């Protein structure tokens, strides 16, 4: 399908999709420019889409920082102000795609979609998936079907909401999925087909340029046999804490007093370490249950996974939001 008079901006940040062999080490490192990535996708030259290319970073996904992503959000917003873009593509390392996509979605205030993509196999490997993923991402960014969808992730010809996408395998080219929800669309024969409604995007009023302070947000995973010593140490080390609890939001009974004390000092968000399904609110009532913990001041993450809950809490705290504002934002994000 030829999409005429459509312009897509491509921001390259590095990652596996942009890696080549380092002669000094024999391993692969981020090196390819955005133009070099696009040269590997000759089909883009004949589909009528105009590309605006920007080399933003050359980093592995694991090395991207909040400062990098806030700057990226601001750069995307500046590009979209002119109104002549159909959408934006961001290429990056897959290690942190689900976190990057969620953060970009929180900041995004425009109708044009942001499409994040990458690769599981670097360009030196047989069957490298980067060119196909980049091709699909550009088609998705140019497609009118995704207007208003916010930020999405495109790999293996599937389109996933930034809210639901998870990396589910370390090496498979089909590593990205949306457990419990499924993809919001697919790409075949050069066309975008939605499989359901556009992703729900609650208006939280968060923008990249609104950060007023540096925030340190902890992520603590509750495990079998946890005696609470390490949990208690978080009180002097962070401005807010996400607790990845067991099941639907449960912790051992002897952690309750520690969590209650922490919740009096900072926002403490209760998520599930499972990463698929919501934290409940009123089913269980034993000591350390979700009902007990929420009654002691913890804030429910709802259906957000612990990584996304940390992104949201970091964004709120860096903008100086107080406990009540944090609680309201999470309630709104939970839908």
N, C-alpha and C positions, 0 to 999 in steps of 0.2 A: 504493500500500500504506500502511495506517495502522499506525504503530508506537506502541502505547499504553504509557503509564507509562515512557517513556524520557526521560532528561534529558541534555542535551548542553551543555557549557560552551563558549562562543565567545570567544576572545581575539583582539582586533583589534590589529594592529601598524602598519597603514598600507599603503603600497604602491599599485600601480596600481589595484587593486580599490577603493580608498578615495579616489581622486583626483577633484578637480573643478577647474574653471578658476580660476586666480588672476587677478583683474581687473588687477592691476598689471603682470603679465608676459605674459598671454595664454596661458601654458602651464599644465599641470595639476600640482597639488601634493596631497599627502595631507591630507585635510580631513574626510572622512566618519567619523562614529562607527560603532560596531558596530551600534547600534540602527538607524541610517540604512541601513546595508548590508542588514540583515535586512528592513527595510520594502520593499526592492526585490524580495523573494522571497515574494510572498503565499502561495505553495503551502506554505510552512513553517507557516502558521497553521492548516492543516487536516489535518496528518498525525499529530497526537497526540504530537509530540515537544515537551517543555518545554525552553526555552532559558534558560541563565544567561549573561548578557552582561557582558563586561569590556573596557573600552577600556584597552589596555596601553601602546601607543605610537602615534604618528602620524608615522612615518618612512618614507622610501623604503627598499626592501630593501637597497640598497647602503650605507646608513648604520647598519644594525644592527651592534652590537658584541658581543664575547664577554660583556661585562658585562650587556647587554640580554638575551641568550639564556640566560645562567645564571640571571638573575632570573626570566625566563619559565619555565624548567624548574622552578625552585623553586615558583613560583606554581601551576603545573599540578599538581605533586606535592601541594601543600597542598589543592587542590580535590579531588583524587582520594582523599585520606585518608578522607573521610567515607563513601566507598563507594556513594553514591547516584547517581553519574554513569555513564551508559552509555559516554561517551567525550568527547573534547575536540577542538574545531576551532580552528586558528590560521590567521588570514588575514594575508598579508604580500605584499611585493613579490617578483616572480618572479626578480629578479636573483640572489638568494641562497637560493632555496628548497632546492636540493639540499644546501647546506651546513647550513642551519638544521635541516632534517629529520634529517640524519645526527647532528647534535649532540644534538637532542632525543631521538633514539633511543638514543644512548649513555647518557643520563642516566635514561631511563624505566625505572621499576621496577614498574609496575602492569600488570594484565591489560587494562584499558580502552585502546582505541586512541587515539593522537593523529593527527589528520588535518590536514595542512597544505595550504592552497589559496591561490589568488590569481587574477589575471586578466592577460591579455595585452592586452586592449583596455579603456581606462578608460571610466567611465560616460558620458562625453560623446560617445563614438563610436557610430556605427551598428553594431549587432551586438555590443555589449559582452557579454563572456562571464562577468563576475563573478557575476551572480545565479545562473546555471546552475551554475557551479562551487561556489558557496557552498551551494546546495541539495543538490548531490551530496555535498559534504563532510559536511554534517549527517546525511544518510541513512547515509553510510558510518560515521560516528562512533557512530551509534545501532544499527548492525547487529551482531548477535551473531557473525556470521561472522568479524569482524575482531578479536575478543577474542584477546589474546596475540600480535597482529601487530606490536606496537610502534608506531613512527611510520611513517605512509605519506603519500604525496603524491597528491592527487586533483585532476585537471584534465581537461577534455574527456571526462568520464564514464569515465576510466580510473584505476585504483588502482595506484600504483607503490611498490615497496619503497624506503625511505630509503637503503638500501645501493646500489641499482642505478640510481636515477633520475638523469637528466641533462637539462639544458636544451639542446636541439639546434637552436634557431632563435631569432633575435632578435625576430621579430614574429608568427609564426604562432600561431594559437590551439591548434594541435596541437604546440606546441613541446616538450612533455615526453615522454620515452621512456625505456625501460630497454634500452639496446643489449645484445644478446646474451642477454637474459633475457625481455624482454617484460613487460607489466603482470601483477600478481598477481591482478587482478580488474577487473570492469567494473560499471557501474551502468546499468540499463535498466528502465523502467517502475517506478521507485522501489525496485528490488530490487538488492542486492549479490550478484554471482555471482563466486566465486573461479575463476580459470582454472588454478590450480595450488596447490601447498602454500603455507601461510603463510610469510612471510619468515623465514629462519634468523636467530636473534638470539643470538650467543655471549654468555655471561655474563662481562662484563669488570669488574663491580663498580665502576662509575664513577657518581658522583652529583654534582649541581650544587653542593652545599654543601661538597664536599671540597677545593676549590681552596685552596691555602695560599700561593701565590706568583703573581707576574705572569710569564708566559712569552712570549717572542717567537720565533715559529716562521717560518722563511723557506721560500719556495717558489721553486725555481730550475728553469727550463726549459732543457734542453740543446738547442742549435740547431746547424745546419751552420756550420762555420767558427769555432766558439767556441774562443777561445784560453786560457780558464781564468782570466783576470785578474779578472773580475767574480765568478766562483765563489769564488776564494780570499778575496775581501773579506768573505764571509759569516761567516768564523770569529770576527770580533770584533763581530758585529752581532746574533747570535741565540743562542738556547739549544738549538735543534734545527733540522734542515733536511730538507725533502722535495725530492728531486731527481726532476723529471719527465724521465725519460730517453727515448731513442729506442726505438721498437719494443718488444721484450720485456724491456728493461732494459739498453740499451747506451749507451755514451758514447765519444767519441773517446779514443784511447789516451793522449793527452797530458793528459787530465783525471784519470787514475787516481791519480797521486801526490797531487794536490790533494784528491781525495775521501777517500783513505786517511788523510791528515793530519786532515781535518775529522772523520772517523769516530772518531779517537782522542780528540777533544776534546768531542764531543757526539753524540747520536743522529742518524744520517743515514739517512733512509728512501728506498729506491729504488722509485719508481713509474714508470708509463709515461705519456708525454704524450698517448698516443692516447685514453685514457679508456674503452676497451672491450677487455676481455680481461686476462689476468693477466700479471704479471711472472713469467718463468720462473726456474728455479733451477739447472738442470744440463744444459742443452742445448748452449749455446755456451761456449767456454772461451778465446777470444782475449783479449788485453789490452783491457780495457774492456767485456767481456761481462758478462752477469748472474752467471755462475758466478765469474768473476774478482772482481767487485765485492763479492759477498756473502762471498767468502772473505777479503776485506780489511776486513770489519767492518760493511759497510752492512746495513741491515735491510730485508727485503722487504716491500713493501706488499701482496703477493699480488694479489687482484683489486680492491682499493680503488683508485679514481682518485686523482690527486694532490690534489684539493681535499679529499676525504674523509680521505685519509691525513694531511693537515695538521690537520684538525679533531681526529682521534684523537691525533696527537702533541701538539698543544696541550693537550688535556685531560689527558693523562698527565703532561706536564711541569709544568703548573700545579698538579698534585697531588703534585709532588716525586718522581715515579717515577724510578728510576735506569735505566741502559742495559739491564740484564738484565730488569727489569720491563717496559720498553718493548718489548723484543724478544719477550717472552712474550705481551704483549697483542696485538701485531701477528700473531703466529703463531695465536693464538686467533681474532682477527678474520678471518683468512684462511680459517677453517673447517677 
